[in-house]
Amino acid sequence: MPAPQTVPACQLPRKLYDVARNTGAHTSSGLATSGFRTAKYLLDEWFQNCYARYHQAFADRDQSERQRHESQQLAAETEALAQRTQQDSTRKVGGRLQDTHGWKSELQRQVEELVSETEQLLAQKQRLERALDATAGPFSIVTDNLQCRDRRQHPDLVRDCVEIELLKEAELIRNIQELLKRTIMQAVSQIRLNREHKETCETDWSDKVEAYNIDEACCRYSSQSTDVQFYPHSATFEESASTPETWAKFTQEHLYRAERERLASVNLRNLIDCILQDTSEDLRLQCDAVNLAFGRRCEELEDARHKLEHHLRKTLREITDQEHNVAALKQAIKDKEAPLKVAQTRLYQRSHRPNVELCRDAAQFRLVSEVEELNLSLAALKEKLLEAEQSLRNLEDTRMSLEKDIAVKTNSLFIDRHKCMAHRAHYPTVLQLAGYQ
């Protein structure tokens, strides 16, 4: 503990006395030697000396009384001033405590809101990540559907409505994935800003807590406190000290920026909700459109296959009938051989009649006409046989074409119904696409 302050020692001024000198007619005028007087004083001098002592004592007492009175008055005034000043300082420190507590409470509230908002934004970011992961399934499905449908055979390898809807779905999924990735990056950036402003507010809050504790301790100090001491240089202002205006503005800017980022985070969360809802609905709507197109295409293929099978059955029956017709024509041609042989044999035998017997009689003419008629009939039958055989070959070609087309339609139906549509049964739900699962 430093030593108490004292008045520095100094030499008191010399006091002068005005004493009557012994110079009259009845005085003793001895010679003074070595600083003291050998002659005796007169009675008047003795009285004068006593009166001088009385007067000096009275003057000193009067002056001392005045000084005591003034000192007591000054001590009382300074005591009252010190008390008033201390009370005013305590009141000012108390007001400062209220201001600090108010700002501290605002900072604490802002920090809590930022923490809560950041947690909610983190939850939304996780929803975005789950939704992005959920789009991998639909993209794999639509890619597999397109690859499977590329294995369709001619003439079913066409750019039909199903392929158009599948390409739309693939493009939609790619766009949604890009949108979700950009939104995730935006959420990450906003989370970083939220945490930075939270840390700034926490630092300001920590400083205000420390300042509040210091001012609270200062507010409890009084003249009766035992843990106070002298700090001679504490009354000087620090060059880096702030003013009440800059102090309040400093915290206001922190609160303003933190609130601005919090509102931006709230808007981003609402935007994420809208994005996830819209993207999940768009994906499900496009999925329904693709499924509807698959259903219609399968119905078209099924109808086309039924019609082809119907025509195949009719063609097979016609082939059977035509085969019978060909056989009948061949039999008819064969049946004409015997009459032709008979007629030609008759003509041949009659050509051997002797001499005048070789006559062009009615029998001869009739045999000739019979051979001609038989030849004409055989030519007509053979021509019809050729037509029937060509028709039979055409029917066989048609049968093969129908059977091939039916096989192609069956393959297309298998791809669309048992490959593609069966795979699309594993399409994610709306909740999964919205990031809730």
Protein Blocks (a to p, Z undefined) as FASTA:
>chain_A
ZZdddddddddddddddddddfbfkbccddceehiafbdcdfklmmmmmmmmmmmmmmmm
mmmmmmmmmmmmmmmmmmmmmmmmmmmmmmmmmmmmmmmmmmmmmmmmmmmmmmmmmmmm
mmmmmmmmmmmmmmmmmmmmmmmmmmmmmmpccfklccdfklmmmmmmmmmmmmmmmmmm
mmmmmmmmmmmmmmmmmmmmmmmmmmmmmmmmmmmmmmmpcfkbckbccdfklmpccfkb
ccfklmmmmmmmmmmmmmmmmmmmmmmmmmmmmmmmmmmmmmmmmmmmmmmmmmmmmmmm
mmmmmmmmmmmmmmmmmmmmmmmmmmmmmmmmmmmmmmmmmmmmmmmmmmmpghjllccd
fklmmmmmmmmmmmmmmmmmmmmmmmmmmmmmmmmmmmmmmmmmmmmmmmmmmmmmmmmm
mmmmmpccfklmnopZZ
